[in-house]
């Protein structure tokens, strides 16, 4: 009985003694390293062609046939679609009337010219009178031809004389890839003019010349400049990053959801093995400042007091560990590591994070 009581007393005394004298904390020992520190900002935006051309018809009518579709490559001058002209009744009636009058006039002058030719051969009229009659006949022929062409243009949109220059065939003005063909056979289209932009037949772009267009906050725009390198991460191609170069920063901001944002543009270098589609969303990492070949330490190892920063130099690395407080001058930080300008060398040992000395309980095995 007394033995059991003694064991209990000794165990209680040992527990209280250990609790009142906890084990000293242990810390990781770190060594400063030489590296590069970059301070970056992120801009959101999308990928798009530098120049996207909208093809508009030069004549109003109805699409009779579409020869191309989105995704196809096209060369300048290739026909995309054809348009069937729907003539305006007033213009059609006037053109038909002009042709009938020209035919009546030609018939009369042709009869007169035949008579003048006969009497000229007999020497009744002079050469001058015959030449005047012949000129009148040639003018009548030309007037009939012009009237016929005018009627063809009103009715069909093109004359036989200028078939190669037909406005009814909508042709590409550049070489590139067709991004979209928003019309189908049977759609009505309006020609481009002073008062109307016209119906878009197709949009075409050079997909080898892409840019990133995004926005950056006003708090960051003053820290970047044209020409700095950019690293792009495209949402649809998450396993690859692309280099780009900042080309443009808007001189004027636009307010969006209470924040003032400035537009930026950057030229993208796309490898030949990768195809990027227009409209992909992307994030741009822009380097605001960089320090290369500098002494760096983890930012978590630094403590601050007022305007001063300090670390703990290791005097004894093995338990029981001892450290001395040591002031340092820091520079650029990337949020993980920080540049040390003064106070440390590559040979110093500093205190890092506290080690987790508690033993984790083993989880029961699943049967």
Helices and strands as residue ranges (DSSP letters): H 2-20, E 27-31, E 33-49, E 52-56, E 61-66, E 73-74, E 79-84, H 89-121, H 127-156, G 163-165, E 169-171, E 176-180, E 188-189, E 200-205, E 210-217, H 218-221, E 229-234, E 241-249, E 254-256, E 259-268, E 281-298, G 299-301, E 303-305, E 308-316, E 322-333, E 337-342, E 349-354
